[in-house]
Every structure is written in structure tokens, then in C-alpha cells.
Amino acid sequence: MMIERLLTLSETCERSGIHPNTLRKWDKQGKIRVVRTVGGRRRIPESEVERLMGIAKPDTPKKP
């Protein structure tokens, strides 16, 4: 099982160039996947940041 890295709101903003208020709004609207910490802080999965940026990791080629 692989554990996905969760980014803080500020890390997500730095990587994506998206304003924090926009990310908060998208979270409330359900447009992005967000994980909440026990303390209620937003954490954005790295794969979601890549999706927002339009970057998809290529699938590993399957061997015959």
C-alpha cells in the first residue's frame, strides 16, 4: 500500500500558482478533493495538485 503525500494549503499554492482563497472556495464547492486534519486544517493530496495543474503521471507500461 502506498501512502500519498498531503500538502498544506501554502505548499499547494506555491506549486500550482492558485490563490489560497480560490482553493478554499473550490473546497467548499466540492471541486477539489481535500483531507481535513484532526484540527480541521486542509491538506490537499499531491495527485489532486497534479490534476489541478494538468499534469498526469504516465502509467507504467505493462510488460507482455
PyMOL Python script that loads the backbone (N, CA, C, O; Angstrom):
from pymol import cmd

cmd.read_pdbstr("""\
ATOM      1  N   MET A   1       0.839  -1.183   0.000  1.00  0.00           N
ATOM      2  CA  MET A   1       0.000   0.000   0.000  1.00  0.00           C
ATOM      3  C   MET A   1       0.882   1.244   0.000  1.00  0.00           C
ATOM      4  O   MET A   1       1.823   1.354   0.786  1.00  0.00           O
ATOM      5  N   MET A   2       0.563   2.176  -0.891  1.00  0.00           N
ATOM      6  CA  MET A   2       1.349   3.401  -0.998  1.00  0.00           C
ATOM      7  C   MET A   2       0.582   4.556  -0.356  1.00  0.00           C
ATOM      8  O   MET A   2      -0.593   4.774  -0.653  1.00  0.00           O
ATOM      9  N   ILE A   3       1.246   5.279   0.510  1.00  0.00           N
ATOM     10  CA  ILE A   3       0.617   6.418   1.168  1.00  0.00           C
ATOM     11  C   ILE A   3       0.928   7.674   0.361  1.00  0.00           C
ATOM     12  O   ILE A   3       2.081   7.966   0.044  1.00  0.00           O
ATOM     13  N   GLU A   4      -0.133   8.406   0.039  1.00  0.00           N
ATOM     14  CA  GLU A   4       0.027   9.613  -0.766  1.00  0.00           C
ATOM     15  C   GLU A   4       0.412  10.796   0.118  1.00  0.00           C
ATOM     16  O   GLU A   4      -0.085  10.939   1.235  1.00  0.00           O
ATOM     17  N   ARG A   5       1.288  11.625  -0.389  1.00  0.00           N
ATOM     18  CA  ARG A   5       1.730  12.809   0.345  1.00  0.00           C
ATOM     19  C   ARG A   5       0.630  13.856   0.335  1.00  0.00           C
ATOM     20  O   ARG A   5       0.025  14.117  -0.705  1.00  0.00           O
ATOM     21  N   LEU A   6       0.370  14.458   1.491  1.00  0.00           N
ATOM     22  CA  LEU A   6      -0.619  15.523   1.612  1.00  0.00           C
ATOM     23  C   LEU A   6       0.113  16.847   1.778  1.00  0.00           C
ATOM     24  O   LEU A   6       1.044  16.961   2.574  1.00  0.00           O
ATOM     25  N   LEU A   7      -0.318  17.839   1.019  1.00  0.00           N
ATOM     26  CA  LEU A   7       0.325  19.146   1.042  1.00  0.00           C
ATOM     27  C   LEU A   7      -0.527  20.151   1.808  1.00  0.00           C
ATOM     28  O   LEU A   7      -1.755  20.068   1.818  1.00  0.00           O
ATOM     29  N   THR A   8       0.144  21.098   2.447  1.00  0.00           N
ATOM     30  CA  THR A   8      -0.578  22.172   3.114  1.00  0.00           C
ATOM     31  C   THR A   8      -1.146  23.109   2.053  1.00  0.00           C
ATOM     32  O   THR A   8      -0.800  23.015   0.875  1.00  0.00           O
ATOM     33  N   LEU A   9      -2.007  23.999   2.479  1.00  0.00           N
ATOM     34  CA  LEU A   9      -2.587  24.973   1.558  1.00  0.00           C
ATOM     35  C   LEU A   9      -1.490  25.845   0.938  1.00  0.00           C
ATOM     36  O   LEU A   9      -1.517  26.124  -0.261  1.00  0.00           O
ATOM     37  N   SER A  10      -0.537  26.269   1.750  1.00  0.00           N
ATOM     38  CA  SER A  10       0.534  27.126   1.223  1.00  0.00           C
ATOM     39  C   SER A  10       1.437  26.372   0.247  1.00  0.00           C
ATOM     40  O   SER A  10       1.864  26.938  -0.759  1.00  0.00           O
ATOM     41  N   GLU A  11       1.733  25.095   0.535  1.00  0.00           N
ATOM     42  CA  GLU A  11       2.534  24.291  -0.392  1.00  0.00           C
ATOM     43  C   GLU A  11       1.793  24.117  -1.722  1.00  0.00           C
ATOM     44  O   GLU A  11       2.398  24.182  -2.792  1.00  0.00           O
ATOM     45  N   THR A  12       0.492  23.898  -1.639  1.00  0.00           N
ATOM     46  CA  THR A  12      -0.316  23.744  -2.851  1.00  0.00           C
ATOM     47  C   THR A  12      -0.300  25.030  -3.670  1.00  0.00           C
ATOM     48  O   THR A  12      -0.191  24.985  -4.896  1.00  0.00           O
ATOM     49  N   CYS A  13      -0.405  26.165  -3.007  1.00  0.00           N
ATOM     50  CA  CYS A  13      -0.375  27.459  -3.692  1.00  0.00           C
ATOM     51  C   CYS A  13       0.965  27.684  -4.384  1.00  0.00           C
ATOM     52  O   CYS A  13       1.009  28.142  -5.525  1.00  0.00           O
ATOM     53  N   GLU A  14       2.049  27.364  -3.696  1.00  0.00           N
ATOM     54  CA  GLU A  14       3.385  27.529  -4.275  1.00  0.00           C
ATOM     55  C   GLU A  14       3.562  26.680  -5.525  1.00  0.00           C
ATOM     56  O   GLU A  14       4.108  27.146  -6.525  1.00  0.00           O
ATOM     57  N   ARG A  15       3.105  25.447  -5.470  1.00  0.00           N
ATOM     58  CA  ARG A  15       3.265  24.532  -6.607  1.00  0.00           C
ATOM     59  C   ARG A  15       2.362  24.885  -7.781  1.00  0.00           C
ATOM     60  O   ARG A  15       2.776  24.804  -8.938  1.00  0.00           O
ATOM     61  N   SER A  16       1.130  25.275  -7.480  1.00  0.00           N
ATOM     62  CA  SER A  16       0.132  25.453  -8.539  1.00  0.00           C
ATOM     63  C   SER A  16      -0.020  26.886  -9.021  1.00  0.00           C
ATOM     64  O   SER A  16      -0.459  27.120 -10.147  1.00  0.00           O
ATOM     65  N   GLY A  17       0.338  27.848  -8.177  1.00  0.00           N
ATOM     66  CA  GLY A  17       0.123  29.248  -8.534  1.00  0.00           C
ATOM     67  C   GLY A  17      -1.324  29.685  -8.335  1.00  0.00           C
ATOM     68  O   GLY A  17      -1.713  30.767  -8.774  1.00  0.00           O
ATOM     69  N   ILE A  18      -2.117  28.851  -7.677  1.00  0.00           N
ATOM     70  CA  ILE A  18      -3.523  29.174  -7.414  1.00  0.00           C
ATOM     71  C   ILE A  18      -3.616  29.863  -6.061  1.00  0.00           C
ATOM     72  O   ILE A  18      -2.986  29.436  -5.093  1.00  0.00           O
ATOM     73  N   HIS A  19      -4.399  30.923  -5.998  1.00  0.00           N
ATOM     74  CA  HIS A  19      -4.551  31.714  -4.774  1.00  0.00           C
ATOM     75  C   HIS A  19      -5.233  30.880  -3.686  1.00  0.00           C
ATOM     76  O   HIS A  19      -6.121  30.081  -3.985  1.00  0.00           O
ATOM     77  N   PRO A  20      -4.822  31.062  -2.425  1.00  0.00           N
ATOM     78  CA  PRO A  20      -5.416  30.289  -1.328  1.00  0.00           C
ATOM     79  C   PRO A  20      -6.935  30.458  -1.218  1.00  0.00           C
ATOM     80  O   PRO A  20      -7.646  29.497  -0.922  1.00  0.00           O
ATOM     81  N   ASN A  21      -7.426  31.662  -1.454  1.00  0.00           N
ATOM     82  CA  ASN A  21      -8.877  31.876  -1.376  1.00  0.00           C
ATOM     83  C   ASN A  21      -9.615  31.075  -2.443  1.00  0.00           C
ATOM     84  O   ASN A  21     -10.728  30.603  -2.212  1.00  0.00           O
ATOM     85  N   THR A  22      -8.995  30.924  -3.611  1.00  0.00           N
ATOM     86  CA  THR A  22      -9.595  30.128  -4.677  1.00  0.00           C
ATOM     87  C   THR A  22      -9.661  28.664  -4.255  1.00  0.00           C
ATOM     88  O   THR A  22     -10.674  28.000  -4.471  1.00  0.00           O
ATOM     89  N   LEU A  23      -8.578  28.155  -3.651  1.00  0.00           N
ATOM     90  CA  LEU A  23      -8.563  26.771  -3.178  1.00  0.00           C
ATOM     91  C   LEU A  23      -9.618  26.558  -2.094  1.00  0.00           C
ATOM     92  O   LEU A  23     -10.296  25.531  -2.084  1.00  0.00           O
ATOM     93  N   ARG A  24      -9.759  27.509  -1.194  1.00  0.00           N
ATOM     94  CA  ARG A  24     -10.780  27.400  -0.137  1.00  0.00           C
ATOM     95  C   ARG A  24     -12.179  27.368  -0.744  1.00  0.00           C
ATOM     96  O   ARG A  24     -13.032  26.587  -0.322  1.00  0.00           O
ATOM     97  N   LYS A  25     -12.403  28.219  -1.732  1.00  0.00           N
ATOM     98  CA  LYS A  25     -13.707  28.280  -2.398  1.00  0.00           C
ATOM     99  C   LYS A  25     -14.000  26.965  -3.113  1.00  0.00           C
ATOM    100  O   LYS A  25     -15.104  26.431  -3.005  1.00  0.00           O
ATOM    101  N   TRP A  26     -13.007  26.438  -3.847  1.00  0.00           N
ATOM    102  CA  TRP A  26     -13.180  25.178  -4.563  1.00  0.00           C
ATOM    103  C   TRP A  26     -13.451  24.033  -3.593  1.00  0.00           C
ATOM    104  O   TRP A  26     -14.219  23.122  -3.903  1.00  0.00           O
ATOM    105  N   ASP A  27     -12.819  24.078  -2.415  1.00  0.00           N
ATOM    106  CA  ASP A  27     -13.066  23.062  -1.391  1.00  0.00           C
ATOM    107  C   ASP A  27     -14.537  23.125  -0.967  1.00  0.00           C
ATOM    108  O   ASP A  27     -15.212  22.097  -0.926  1.00  0.00           O
ATOM    109  N   LYS A  28     -15.028  24.306  -0.658  1.00  0.00           N
ATOM    110  CA  LYS A  28     -16.424  24.467  -0.230  1.00  0.00           C
ATOM    111  C   LYS A  28     -17.399  24.046  -1.313  1.00  0.00           C
ATOM    112  O   LYS A  28     -18.484  23.548  -1.014  1.00  0.00           O
ATOM    113  N   GLN A  29     -17.020  24.243  -2.575  1.00  0.00           N
ATOM    114  CA  GLN A  29     -17.883  23.888  -3.702  1.00  0.00           C
ATOM    115  C   GLN A  29     -17.745  22.416  -4.104  1.00  0.00           C
ATOM    116  O   GLN A  29     -18.503  21.922  -4.939  1.00  0.00           O
ATOM    117  N   GLY A  30     -16.780  21.724  -3.510  1.00  0.00           N
ATOM    118  CA  GLY A  30     -16.570  20.320  -3.827  1.00  0.00           C
ATOM    119  C   GLY A  30     -15.832  20.087  -5.139  1.00  0.00           C
ATOM    120  O   GLY A  30     -15.883  18.989  -5.694  1.00  0.00           O
ATOM    121  N   LYS A  31     -15.152  21.106  -5.636  1.00  0.00           N
ATOM    122  CA  LYS A  31     -14.433  20.995  -6.905  1.00  0.00           C
ATOM    123  C   LYS A  31     -13.077  20.318  -6.766  1.00  0.00           C
ATOM    124  O   LYS A  31     -12.533  19.802  -7.742  1.00  0.00           O
ATOM    125  N   ILE A  32     -12.527  20.321  -5.544  1.00  0.00           N
ATOM    126  CA  ILE A  32     -11.253  19.653  -5.315  1.00  0.00           C
ATOM    127  C   ILE A  32     -11.391  18.710  -4.129  1.00  0.00           C
ATOM    128  O   ILE A  32     -12.238  18.895  -3.256  1.00  0.00           O
ATOM    129  N   ARG A  33     -10.537  17.697  -4.123  1.00  0.00           N
ATOM    130  CA  ARG A  33     -10.522  16.720  -3.030  1.00  0.00           C
ATOM    131  C   ARG A  33      -9.588  17.238  -1.950  1.00  0.00           C
ATOM    132  O   ARG A  33      -8.420  17.530  -2.208  1.00  0.00           O
ATOM    133  N   VAL A  34     -10.113  17.349  -0.744  1.00  0.00           N
ATOM    134  CA  VAL A  34      -9.345  17.862   0.387  1.00  0.00           C
ATOM    135  C   VAL A  34      -9.516  16.908   1.564  1.00  0.00           C
ATOM    136  O   VAL A  34     -10.601  16.375   1.797  1.00  0.00           O
ATOM    137  N   VAL A  35      -8.435  16.704   2.298  1.00  0.00           N
ATOM    138  CA  VAL A  35      -8.466  15.894   3.514  1.00  0.00           C
ATOM    139  C   VAL A  35      -8.330  16.862   4.679  1.00  0.00           C
ATOM    140  O   VAL A  35      -7.513  17.782   4.639  1.00  0.00           O
ATOM    141  N   ARG A  36      -9.133  16.654   5.712  1.00  0.00           N
ATOM    142  CA  ARG A  36      -9.049  17.506   6.895  1.00  0.00           C
ATOM    143  C   ARG A  36      -8.271  16.798   8.000  1.00  0.00           C
ATOM    144  O   ARG A  36      -8.441  15.601   8.231  1.00  0.00           O
ATOM    145  N   THR A  37      -7.418  17.561   8.674  1.00  0.00           N
ATOM    146  CA  THR A  37      -6.693  17.013   9.824  1.00  0.00           C
ATOM    147  C   THR A  37      -7.637  16.977  11.017  1.00  0.00           C
ATOM    148  O   THR A  37      -8.748  17.501  10.950  1.00  0.00           O
ATOM    149  N   VAL A  38      -7.198  16.362  12.101  1.00  0.00           N
ATOM    150  CA  VAL A  38      -7.994  16.325  13.325  1.00  0.00           C
ATOM    151  C   VAL A  38      -8.312  17.757  13.777  1.00  0.00           C
ATOM    152  O   VAL A  38      -9.390  18.019  14.310  1.00  0.00           O
ATOM    153  N   GLY A  39      -7.375  18.670  13.561  1.00  0.00           N
ATOM    154  CA  GLY A  39      -7.561  20.065  13.945  1.00  0.00           C
ATOM    155  C   GLY A  39      -8.370  20.881  12.945  1.00  0.00           C
ATOM    156  O   GLY A  39      -8.604  22.070  13.165  1.00  0.00           O
ATOM    157  N   GLY A  40      -8.803  20.254  11.842  1.00  0.00           N
ATOM    158  CA  GLY A  40      -9.635  20.944  10.861  1.00  0.00           C
ATOM    159  C   GLY A  40      -8.878  21.635   9.741  1.00  0.00           C
ATOM    160  O   GLY A  40      -9.473  22.348   8.933  1.00  0.00           O
ATOM    161  N   ARG A  41      -7.571  21.426   9.689  1.00  0.00           N
ATOM    162  CA  ARG A  41      -6.765  22.050   8.624  1.00  0.00           C
ATOM    163  C   ARG A  41      -6.926  21.306   7.314  1.00  0.00           C
ATOM    164  O   ARG A  41      -7.129  20.092   7.295  1.00  0.00           O
ATOM    165  N   ARG A  42      -6.833  22.045   6.216  1.00  0.00           N
ATOM    166  CA  ARG A  42      -6.924  21.426   4.892  1.00  0.00           C
ATOM    167  C   ARG A  42      -5.584  20.843   4.491  1.00  0.00           C
ATOM    168  O   ARG A  42      -4.536  21.453   4.701  1.00  0.00           O
ATOM    169  N   ARG A  43      -5.633  19.650   3.909  1.00  0.00           N
ATOM    170  CA  ARG A  43      -4.467  19.034   3.295  1.00  0.00           C
ATOM    171  C   ARG A  43      -4.918  18.529   1.932  1.00  0.00           C
ATOM    172  O   ARG A  43      -5.940  17.854   1.813  1.00  0.00           O
ATOM    173  N   ILE A  44      -4.148  18.862   0.915  1.00  0.00           N
ATOM    174  CA  ILE A  44      -4.505  18.514  -0.449  1.00  0.00           C
ATOM    175  C   ILE A  44      -3.574  17.397  -0.930  1.00  0.00           C
ATOM    176  O   ILE A  44      -2.353  17.548  -0.904  1.00  0.00           O
ATOM    177  N   PRO A  45      -4.157  16.274  -1.370  1.00  0.00           N
ATOM    178  CA  PRO A  45      -3.318  15.180  -1.877  1.00  0.00           C
ATOM    179  C   PRO A  45      -2.502  15.636  -3.079  1.00  0.00           C
ATOM    180  O   PRO A  45      -2.972  16.415  -3.907  1.00  0.00           O
ATOM    181  N   GLU A  46      -1.283  15.142  -3.159  1.00  0.00           N
ATOM    182  CA  GLU A  46      -0.374  15.525  -4.237  1.00  0.00           C
ATOM    183  C   GLU A  46      -0.984  15.237  -5.611  1.00  0.00           C
ATOM    184  O   GLU A  46      -0.788  16.010  -6.549  1.00  0.00           O
ATOM    185  N   SER A  47      -1.716  14.140  -5.731  1.00  0.00           N
ATOM    186  CA  SER A  47      -2.348  13.803  -7.013  1.00  0.00           C
ATOM    187  C   SER A  47      -3.401  14.840  -7.408  1.00  0.00           C
ATOM    188  O   SER A  47      -3.620  15.085  -8.595  1.00  0.00           O
ATOM    189  N   GLU A  48      -4.041  15.439  -6.425  1.00  0.00           N
ATOM    190  CA  GLU A  48      -5.040  16.473  -6.706  1.00  0.00           C
ATOM    191  C   GLU A  48      -4.363  17.744  -7.206  1.00  0.00           C
ATOM    192  O   GLU A  48      -4.890  18.428  -8.083  1.00  0.00           O
ATOM    193  N   VAL A  49      -3.204  18.057  -6.653  1.00  0.00           N
ATOM    194  CA  VAL A  49      -2.438  19.219  -7.113  1.00  0.00           C
ATOM    195  C   VAL A  49      -2.006  19.006  -8.566  1.00  0.00           C
ATOM    196  O   VAL A  49      -2.083  19.918  -9.389  1.00  0.00           O
ATOM    197  N   GLU A  50      -1.551  17.791  -8.865  1.00  0.00           N
ATOM    198  CA  GLU A  50      -1.146  17.474 -10.234  1.00  0.00           C
ATOM    199  C   GLU A  50      -2.338  17.582 -11.187  1.00  0.00           C
ATOM    200  O   GLU A  50      -2.200  18.063 -12.312  1.00  0.00           O
ATOM    201  N   ARG A  51      -3.510  17.131 -10.726  1.00  0.00           N
ATOM    202  CA  ARG A  51      -4.714  17.234 -11.553  1.00  0.00           C
ATOM    203  C   ARG A  51      -5.050  18.699 -11.823  1.00  0.00           C
ATOM    204  O   ARG A  51      -5.393  19.070 -12.946  1.00  0.00           O
ATOM    205  N   LEU A  52      -4.949  19.511 -10.799  1.00  0.00           N
ATOM    206  CA  LEU A  52      -5.231  20.941 -10.952  1.00  0.00           C
ATOM    207  C   LEU A  52      -4.286  21.602 -11.941  1.00  0.00           C
ATOM    208  O   LEU A  52      -4.672  22.505 -12.683  1.00  0.00           O
ATOM    209  N   MET A  53      -3.049  21.140 -11.939  1.00  0.00           N
ATOM    210  CA  MET A  53      -2.036  21.722 -12.817  1.00  0.00           C
ATOM    211  C   MET A  53      -2.074  21.110 -14.209  1.00  0.00           C
ATOM    212  O   MET A  53      -1.363  21.565 -15.105  1.00  0.00           O
ATOM    213  N   GLY A  54      -2.897  20.081 -14.401  1.00  0.00           N
ATOM    214  CA  GLY A  54      -2.988  19.438 -15.707  1.00  0.00           C
ATOM    215  C   GLY A  54      -1.838  18.499 -15.984  1.00  0.00           C
ATOM    216  O   GLY A  54      -1.538  18.183 -17.135  1.00  0.00           O
ATOM    217  N   ILE A  55      -1.190  18.050 -14.906  1.00  0.00           N
ATOM    218  CA  ILE A  55      -0.064  17.130 -15.054  1.00  0.00           C
ATOM    219  C   ILE A  55      -0.529  15.751 -14.598  1.00  0.00           C
ATOM    220  O   ILE A  55      -0.945  15.570 -13.454  1.00  0.00           O
ATOM    221  N   ALA A  56      -0.454  14.808 -15.487  1.00  0.00           N
ATOM    222  CA  ALA A  56      -0.803  13.446 -15.128  1.00  0.00           C
ATOM    223  C   ALA A  56       0.441  12.588 -15.202  1.00  0.00           C
ATOM    224  O   ALA A  56       1.177  12.619 -16.189  1.00  0.00           O
ATOM    225  N   LYS A  57       0.665  11.834 -14.163  1.00  0.00           N
ATOM    226  CA  LYS A  57       1.813  10.925 -14.189  1.00  0.00           C
ATOM    227  C   LYS A  57       1.512   9.827 -15.196  1.00  0.00           C
ATOM    228  O   LYS A  57       0.434   9.234 -15.160  1.00  0.00           O
ATOM    229  N   PRO A  58       2.441   9.552 -16.085  1.00  0.00           N
ATOM    230  CA  PRO A  58       2.178   8.492 -17.068  1.00  0.00           C
ATOM    231  C   PRO A  58       2.068   7.135 -16.398  1.00  0.00           C
ATOM    232  O   PRO A  58       2.763   6.847 -15.424  1.00  0.00           O
ATOM    233  N   ASP A  59       1.184   6.309 -16.934  1.00  0.00           N
ATOM    234  CA  ASP A  59       1.041   4.950 -16.409  1.00  0.00           C
ATOM    235  C   ASP A  59       2.318   4.177 -16.714  1.00  0.00           C
ATOM    236  O   ASP A  59       2.973   4.393 -17.733  1.00  0.00           O
ATOM    237  N   THR A  60       2.647   3.280 -15.809  1.00  0.00           N
ATOM    238  CA  THR A  60       3.800   2.420 -16.015  1.00  0.00           C
ATOM    239  C   THR A  60       3.450   1.426 -17.116  1.00  0.00           C
ATOM    240  O   THR A  60       2.429   0.744 -17.030  1.00  0.00           O
ATOM    241  N   PRO A  61       4.279   1.337 -18.141  1.00  0.00           N
ATOM    242  CA  PRO A  61       3.974   0.380 -19.212  1.00  0.00           C
ATOM    243  C   PRO A  61       3.919  -1.042 -18.675  1.00  0.00           C
ATOM    244  O   PRO A  61       4.738  -1.447 -17.850  1.00  0.00           O
ATOM    245  N   LYS A  62       2.939  -1.787 -19.159  1.00  0.00           N
ATOM    246  CA  LYS A  62       2.799  -3.167 -18.738  1.00  0.00           C
ATOM    247  C   LYS A  62       3.643  -4.064 -19.612  1.00  0.00           C
ATOM    248  O   LYS A  62       3.682  -3.916 -20.833  1.00  0.00           O
ATOM    249  N   LYS A  63       4.319  -4.997 -18.968  1.00  0.00           N
ATOM    250  CA  LYS A  63       5.166  -5.927 -19.714  1.00  0.00           C
ATOM    251  C   LYS A  63       4.297  -7.057 -20.253  1.00  0.00           C
ATOM    252  O   LYS A  63       3.372  -7.513 -19.581  1.00  0.00           O
ATOM    253  N   PRO A  64       4.597  -7.501 -21.459  1.00  0.00           N
ATOM    254  CA  PRO A  64       3.802  -8.597 -22.047  1.00  0.00           C
ATOM    255  C   PRO A  64       3.984  -9.902 -21.325  1.00  0.00           C
ATOM    256  O   PRO A  64       3.381 -10.906 -21.705  1.00  0.00           O
TER     257      PRO A  64
END
""", "prot")
cmd.dss("prot")
cmd.show_as("cartoon", "prot")
cmd.util.cbc("prot")
cmd.orient("prot")
